[in-house]
């Protein structure tokens, strides 16, 4: 009987700990970050063309890049830190900024620096990055 009481006590504590840890883990998984890019470029005849990061052709004459950052809940990453890294210098940001209330940030890359540009967005322990071949 004494052993049975100890087993019940042990199982009760273990179950409580498992439930507590499971509850603590949920918020960490609740906010993933989504990033996308809208790229405005100039066409051969001077017309404005809009691309996404996946449809951007090589050597496009880019006018501006708009990064849109939001959480998996759909909430924009307002006031997030934005770090832009130019090709050939992955450790020192080429430009720094802050996203607006809609989680958007716009910049114009230096077209003399062709290659992979990395844009990193960070806020309250959440971060993500996107690479653009410019």
URQUI-V353097 format. One record per pair of residues at least 24 apart in sequence whose C-alpha atoms are under 8 Angstrom apart, sorted by sequence separation. I is the first residue (numbers start at 1). GAP is how many residues later the second one is. D is the distance in whole Angstrom. If there is no record, write none. Layout:
{{I GAP D} {I GAP D}}
This chain:
{{39 24 8} {40 24 5} {77 24 8} {78 24 6} {79 24 7} {39 25 6} {40 25 6} {76 25 7} {77 25 7} {78 25 5} {39 26 5} {76 26 5} {77 26 4} {78 26 8} {87 26 7} {38 27 6} {39 27 6} {76 27 5} {86 27 7} {87 27 7} {37 28 7} {38 28 5} {87 28 5} {90 28 8} {37 29 6} {38 29 7} {86 29 8} {87 29 5} {37 30 5} {38 30 8} {86 30 7} {87 30 5} {36 31 6} {37 31 6} {86 31 5} {87 31 8} {35 32 7} {36 32 5} {85 32 6} {86 32 7} {35 33 6} {36 33 7} {70 33 6} {84 33 7} {85 33 5} {35 34 5} {68 34 8} {69 34 5} {84 34 6} {85 34 6} {34 35 6} {35 35 7} {68 35 6} {69 35 6} {84 35 5} {33 36 7} {34 36 5} {68 36 5} {83 36 6} {84 36 6} {33 37 6} {34 37 6} {67 37 6} {68 37 7} {82 37 7} {83 37 5} {33 38 5} {34 38 7} {66 38 7} {67 38 5} {82 38 6} {83 38 6} {32 39 5} {33 39 6} {66 39 6} {67 39 6} {82 39 5} {31 40 5} {32 40 5} {66 40 4} {81 40 6} {82 40 7} {31 41 6} {65 41 6} {66 41 7} {80 41 6} {81 41 5} {30 42 8} {31 42 7} {64 42 7} {65 42 5} {80 42 6} {81 42 6} {30 43 8} {64 43 6} {65 43 6} {80 43 5} {64 44 5} {65 44 8} {79 44 8} {63 45 6} {64 45 7} {62 46 8} {77 46 7} {62 47 8} {62 49 7} {61 50 8} {69 52 7} {59 55 8} {60 74 7} {58 75 7} {59 75 7} {58 76 7} {56 77 8} {53 79 6} {33 93 7} {35 93 7} {32 94 7} {33 94 6} {34 94 7} {35 94 7} {36 94 7} {31 95 8} {33 95 6} {35 95 7}}
